[in-house]
Amino acid sequence: MLMDTADETLGLAAAQGDRAAFATLVARHYDRIHGLAWRLTGSKAEAEDLTQDICAALPAKLRGWRAEARFTTWLYRVVVNAAHDLRRRQATRARAAQGWGDWEIARQDEIATQAEALDWLTVSMRRLSPELRDTVALVLGEEMTQAEAGAVLGVSEGTIAWRMSEVKKRLKAMAAEEAK
Amino acid sequence: MSDDLDLKALKAALRAAPAADPQAREAALKLAMENFDRLQGSTAPSRSSQDRPQRAGFLNGVLSMLNFLTSRPALAASTSVAALVIGVAVILPATRNNTPPVAPKTEAPTAPVPVPAPAGTAAAPAEDDARLAAPAPDQPAEPSADAAPAVEAPAGADAAAVVAEAEADLGSGGQPRVRKERAADGIMAEEAGAPYLAAPAAAPAPVPDIQPLPLPDTEEYSTAEANPVKITAEEPVSTFSTDVDTASYAIVRSTLNMGMLPTPEQVRVEEMVNYFPYAYPVPEPGQAFRTTVSVMPTPWNEGTRLVTIGLQGALPETEARPPLNLVFLIDTSGSMEDPNKLGLLKQSLALMLPELRPEDEISIVTYAGSAGQVLPPTKAADRDAILAALDNLTAGGSTAGAEGLELAYQVAKGMQAEGEVSRILLATDGDFNVGVSDPEGLTAYVAKKRAQDGVYLSVLGFGRGNLDDATMQALAQNGNGQAAYIDTLSEARKVLVDQLTGALFAIAEDVKVQVEWNPAQVAEYRLIGYETRALKREDFNNDKVDAGEIGAGLQVTAIYEVTAPGSDALLNDPLRYGAAPAGPTEGELGFLRLRWKAPGAEDSQLIETPITGQEPATDEARFAAAVAGFGQLLQGSVYLGDWGWDQAVELALSARGEDPYGYRIEAVNLMRLAATLDR
C-alpha cells in the first residue's frame, strides 16, 4: 500500500518519524540518486560513495523538508549539492596538497594521458565546466525540462537554456577537433 | 543539425547509467535506516539546514573533508563521541588562527596529537593510510599501492604536508568512527550533528573572520551575459541607468577570501568599479552633479581606447540635510543566528548611530514567524534605548518577509513629516520568503510604495549560503536604494559611516546615461558592465521609466572600450555594401547625454556634453580601468587578450593615488589572491 503513496506524503510522514515511510522512500529513490550521482561524478566508485553519503544524511535532511517543492526536485537538489561539496572538497584538497607546483602539472598531464583511454562520454563531460556538467546531467541524463533543472540548480530557466546552447557549442567544437 | 546529433549521443551515453551495485545499495539503505532510527531516538530539535551554528559548519566541513579521503566506511564500527572529540582537539588550533582549512598557519603542527586507539581500529589502518595519502581528486582513490607514492610529491609544501599528516593521524586512528558519526549528522550538516557537536561547541573557539564555505549553497545571482561589442554604424546609441550598488565587489572579496574564485555570475563589473570612491572634481555650486570624461589607451588592447565617464554627486552640507526617518527592517529568522549575520548586523547598526543627528528618528521592525515592531519611532538622541532594542534582538522562527515589509512601510509612513526623508534599511541574509512569493510582485510593491509615499528602500546583505543577490538587487533598484553586502565590520563602516550621507540621501534620481557614438571616430564600442542596467534607447526621454539614483557625495563610473575605424583591433569587418559614415569625420568621439530628476520631481533635466577624445586620463580613470580589468578577468572575458593578473596589479598599484581608507590596496591584494587561485 505504501508503494503507491506519493513521495510527498511519504516524505512528510518520514519527517515525522514514520519508519516504514522512510524505508519505502529511500528504496524507491536509491537508483535515481545513484544515477544522478553517476552522471554528476562520471565515476562508478564515486557515485556509490556519494549515494551512500546521501542516504546516510537523508534522515537528518528530511527533517528540514517542508514539502515546499516536489520531493524529487528537493532530492535532486540534495544530490547536486552533495556533488558540489564533493567537488569543492576535491578542489580544496588538491590546492592544499599541490603546493602550487609541479606536482599539479604532472597530475594534469597524467589525467590527460588517462583521458585518452577513457570513453567518449567521460572525455566530453570532463571538458565541460562543472555548471554545464550539472545542467547536462539533469536535462539530458534525467530528462528534465529546463524549468525543472533550473529549480534544482537554483538558476533561472533562461540560464539553463543558455547553458544548453553552450553545451551544444562545446560539443560541436569537440567534434570539429576530433575530425581534424 | 550536427549539434543535435552530438546532444543525442551525449544523452544516450548519459541515460545508460550503470546499474547500482546491489551490495552497495543494500549497505547504503541499511545505513540510512540506522541513521533514521538513531535520529528518532535523539532529542535534537528539527532545524532548517541554514541555521546551524557556524562552528558546527566548520567542523563538519573539516570532517567531510577528512572523510572523503577515507575508505568506504567500516559499517560495523559503533558510534563514539570520544573519537569526534579527539578530532576537535586536533582541528581547533586552526580555528583559533582564523584560518580556513585550506591554508593552515604555523600553529597547525600541533596536529599530531596522540590518538588513543579506539576499539575496532585494528580494521586495516594501513589501508586507510594509503587511501588518505592519495589526494588525486579526479580519481576516487582506490586502495592500491600506486596511490602511496603520491604523498611524496606534495611534501614540498610543508603547510599542506602538515595538514595531510594531521589528517593521516586522525584517519588511521578514529577514521571509521568519524565516518560513521558524520554519516549520522549528514553531509550537509544537519541537526543530528548537534548532540555530537555539543562537546566542540563548549571549546572556546572565537569566530573566524573568514568562514569556510557554507555547505548548502542556495545563493541566487542576477545574471546577464557580458555586453557584446556593438558596431556604431548599426547601433550608435548606448543607454543605461546608473548603478550605485556595491554588493558584487563585497561578494567577490568574501569568495576570494574563502579561497575560491567567484563564479562569473557573481561578478558585476560596474558594481566593482563603483565600489571605490573616486576623486572627481566636485560640482559647481547649485548643480546636483558633475560629469568628468577621460579618454586613455586601453590597458589590455593597444588598438582601442577607454572612455571613462564619471559622475560626481554634490555633497550638501551636513547641517543642511533634512531630518531622517530610518526604519530598520531586520530579518531575525533562524538562519540569521550567526555571528557573521545578526551579530555583525547589530554591531554595524550601532556603529551608524553616532553618525545620525539627534532629531533623526529610528524605528526597528523585525520579521520572523510574526512581524513585530521592536522599537517604536525613537529620536536618535536616545541612543541607550536604541542600543538596548538592538541588543535584545534574537534569531528564531521562519521568515515571513512580506508582513514585515508592510509593517515597515506603515511605520515609515507614520514617521513621515513635511521635508523629511524616510528610508527603510532592510537587513537580511537573503532568506527573504516574502509571502508575495513572486519577486515581480515584491519589486512592484516596493516601486509602488516609493512612488506613493516617497519611502526609499536600501538592502544590506549579511552572511553567505543563501544570499538571494537577485532579489536584493531587484528590491534596491525598485526602492531607489543601495544594495550593499556586508561581510566585515570594516565594510559596515564604509557603507554605514563613511558613506552614510550618500547612502541615505539621494541628490538625483532616475539618472540615465546615453552616449551617441560618432561612427567616423568610433567604429565599434563596448560598455563594460551595466548588463543588468541596460535601458532601451527610447526610455531615455521617457520620464516614467525608472532608473538609478546618485547619493550625496557619491560617484558613479562607467567605462566604454571604443575602437577607431581602420584599427587593427576591429572585431567586425566593414560591410561591403554599407553606407559611408555620415557626419563630421573630424572631431568628437561621441556625445554624452544625462537625464536626471531632483528627488521627488516629476520632470527630468538634461545635461549634454561632447566627448572630444582629448580629455586627459587621471589616476582615478586608470584605477577604474584596473578594477574593470579585474572584474573581467574574474568573468573570464574574451576581450582581454594576454592581459592578466600581473598587469592588473601593476596598473592598480600605479594608479593607487591617495587611498585614505585603503580600499584600493585591498583590491590590489585581492587581485594577487585571485591570481594565485587562478593558477
Contacts between the chains, C-beta under 8 A, distances in Angstrom:
chain1	res1	chain2	res2	distance
A	14	B	36	7.7
A	15	B	46	8.0
A	17	B	40	5.1
A	19	B	33	7.6
A	19	B	36	6.5
A	19	B	37	7.2
A	19	B	40	7.5
A	22	B	32	7.6
A	22	B	33	7.4
A	22	B	36	5.1
A	23	B	29	7.7
A	23	B	33	6.2
A	23	B	36	8.0
A	26	B	29	5.7
A	26	B	32	4.9
A	26	B	33	7.6
A	27	B	29	6.2
A	30	B	20	6.6
A	30	B	25	5.5
A	30	B	28	6.7
A	30	B	29	6.4
A	31	B	19	7.9
A	31	B	20	5.8
A	34	B	17	7.5
A	34	B	20	4.2
A	34	B	25	7.5
A	35	B	17	4.3
A	38	B	17	4.9
A	38	B	18	6.5
A	39	B	14	5.5
A	39	B	17	6.5
A	43	B	139	7.5
A	43	B	140	5.8
A	44	B	18	5.7
A	44	B	21	7.9
A	45	B	140	4.5
A	45	B	142	7.1
A	46	B	140	4.3
A	48	B	20	7.4
A	48	B	21	6.3
A	48	B	24	4.6
A	48	B	28	7.9
A	49	B	72	6.8
A	49	B	140	6.5
A	51	B	20	7.3
A	51	B	24	7.4
A	51	B	28	5.8
A	52	B	24	6.8
A	52	B	27	6.7
A	52	B	28	4.2
A	52	B	31	6.4
A	52	B	72	7.7
A	52	B	73	7.5
A	53	B	183	7.2
A	53	B	187	5.0
A	54	B	187	6.7
A	55	B	28	4.1
A	55	B	29	6.5
A	55	B	31	5.9
A	55	B	32	4.0
A	56	B	28	7.4
A	56	B	31	4.8
A	56	B	32	6.2
A	56	B	35	5.4
A	56	B	183	3.5
A	56	B	184	7.3
A	56	B	186	7.4
A	56	B	187	7.7
A	57	B	35	7.7
A	57	B	183	7.2
A	57	B	185	7.9
A	57	B	186	3.5
A	57	B	187	4.5
A	57	B	188	6.5
A	57	B	190	6.6
A	58	B	32	5.7
A	58	B	35	7.7
A	58	B	36	7.9
A	59	B	32	6.5
A	59	B	35	4.6
A	59	B	36	3.9
A	59	B	38	7.8
A	59	B	39	4.7
A	59	B	192	7.4
A	60	B	35	7.0
A	60	B	39	6.0
A	60	B	184	7.4
A	60	B	185	6.4
A	60	B	186	4.1
A	60	B	190	3.3
A	60	B	191	5.9
A	60	B	192	4.2
A	60	B	193	7.7
A	61	B	49	7.1
A	61	B	186	5.8
A	61	B	188	6.8
A	61	B	190	5.7
A	63	B	39	7.2
A	63	B	46	4.5
A	63	B	47	7.9
A	63	B	190	7.0
A	63	B	191	6.1
A	64	B	46	6.7
A	64	B	47	6.9
A	64	B	48	4.9
A	64	B	49	5.1
A	64	B	190	7.0
A	64	B	191	7.7
A	78	B	188	7.7
A	81	B	188	6.3
A	81	B	215	7.3
A	81	B	216	5.7
A	81	B	217	6.9
A	82	B	187	5.3
A	82	B	188	7.1
A	84	B	217	6.8
A	85	B	64	6.6
A	85	B	187	6.3
A	85	B	188	6.9
A	85	B	215	5.7
A	86	B	68	6.7
A	88	B	213	6.4
A	88	B	260	7.7
A	89	B	64	6.2
A	89	B	65	4.9
A	89	B	68	5.1
A	90	B	68	7.6
A	90	B	137	3.1
A	90	B	138	7.5
A	91	B	137	6.9
A	91	B	260	7.7
A	92	B	65	6.6
A	92	B	101	7.1
A	92	B	102	5.4
A	92	B	259	7.1
A	93	B	65	6.7
A	93	B	68	7.6
A	93	B	69	7.3
A	93	B	135	5.4
A	93	B	137	5.8
A	94	B	135	6.5
A	94	B	137	4.9
A	95	B	102	6.2
A	95	B	259	7.1
A	95	B	677	7.9
A	96	B	101	7.6
A	96	B	102	5.8
A	96	B	103	7.7
A	96	B	104	8.0
A	96	B	159	7.9
A	96	B	160	4.7
A	96	B	163	5.7
A	96	B	164	7.8
A	97	B	135	4.2
A	97	B	154	4.3
A	97	B	157	7.4
A	97	B	160	5.2
A	97	B	164	6.6
A	98	B	154	6.0
A	98	B	157	7.2
A	98	B	160	7.5
A	99	B	154	5.4
A	99	B	156	4.9
A	99	B	157	2.7
A	99	B	160	5.7
A	100	B	157	7.2
A	100	B	676	7.2
A	100	B	679	6.3
A	101	B	156	6.2
A	101	B	157	7.3
A	103	B	153	4.3
A	103	B	154	5.3
A	103	B	156	7.4
A	106	B	153	7.3
A	107	B	136	6.6
A	111	B	138	5.6
A	119	B	13	7.9
A	120	B	9	7.7
A	120	B	13	7.0
A	121	B	10	7.1
A	121	B	13	3.9
A	121	B	14	7.0
A	124	B	10	6.1
A	124	B	13	7.9
A	131	B	263	7.5
A	136	B	10	6.6
A	136	B	14	7.0
A	137	B	14	6.7
A	140	B	7	6.9
A	140	B	10	5.9
A	140	B	11	4.0
A	140	B	14	5.1
A	140	B	15	7.6
A	141	B	11	7.5
A	141	B	14	3.9
A	141	B	15	6.5
A	141	B	17	7.4
A	143	B	15	7.8
A	154	B	218	5.5
A	154	B	219	7.5
A	154	B	220	6.0
A	155	B	220	7.6
A	155	B	223	7.5
A	156	B	223	7.6
A	159	B	223	6.1
A	162	B	225	7.4
A	167	B	7	7.3
A	167	B	10	7.8
A	168	B	3	4.2
A	168	B	4	7.9
A	168	B	6	7.0
A	168	B	7	6.2
A	169	B	3	7.6
A	171	B	3	6.1
A	171	B	6	3.7
A	171	B	7	6.7
A	171	B	10	6.6
A	172	B	2	6.7
A	172	B	3	4.8
A	172	B	6	6.4
A	174	B	6	7.8
A	175	B	2	6.9
A	175	B	6	5.8
